[in-house]
Amino acid sequence: SYELTQPPSVSVSPGQTARITCSGDALPKKYAYWYQQKSGQAPVLVIYEDSKRPSGIPERFSGSSSGTMATLTISGAQVEDEADYYCYSTDSSGNPLGVFGGGTKLTVL
Amino acid sequence: QVQLVQSGAEVKKPGASVKVSCKASGYTFTSYGISWVRQAPGQGLEWMGWISAYNGNTNYAQKLQGRVTMTTDTSTSTAYMELRSLRSDDTAVYYCARGLAVAVTYWGQGTLVTVSS
């Protein structure tokens, strides 16, 4: 079955740039989506279609994709950005199945 | 405003079935599909499947094939997810969501299903 691979954890100091990667064989053909989840809450979409930012998401969140890797970048990370981040995409079959990456715990301290 | 309101927490014994509901409001129900996602305690998000509210077409995660059924009732704008032959590792918070691969997503509040003897 199709998998998306993320690093388990990333740690930065406040004001630094955090980069979270997501690798998957179908990413050259399929968009990546990024979700932020804080403890006890439902996930929130922070990037869609590789690099677009939904309304209300701070400009410090950006996304990119190249080849088999998508990257979420948080420029000038803030303490309130500490959360779990998940990439989401679909496989390249004719009947697409969704898949989440394993998640990355971002620590900002 | 768009809202997805899920049914309450459930406690089930191994081998039993559970049916979680997700009542939609604030939009035309048949215009969007509903995805189901679960999260075991301390674990990541797991995509379970998707159903078209327009025609009932479904896609299920391979690991759940044969145990999960997703349905909709357009008369009440409600989506359902039934999981059978429950095991302890099915203990999780189950979410419904309108759209995962779109610009705007809406999620239900989550339903805790506990499987315990």
Interface residues (C-beta under 8 A of the other chain):
Chain A: S1 Y31 Y33 Y35 Q37 A42 P43 L45 Y48 E49 K52 P54 S55 D84 Y86 Y88 S89 T90 N95 P96 L97 G98 V99 F100 G101 G102 G103
Chain B: S35 V37 G44 L45 E46 W47 W50 N59 A61 Q62 K63 Y95 L100 A101 V102 A103 V104 T105 W107 G108 Q109 G110
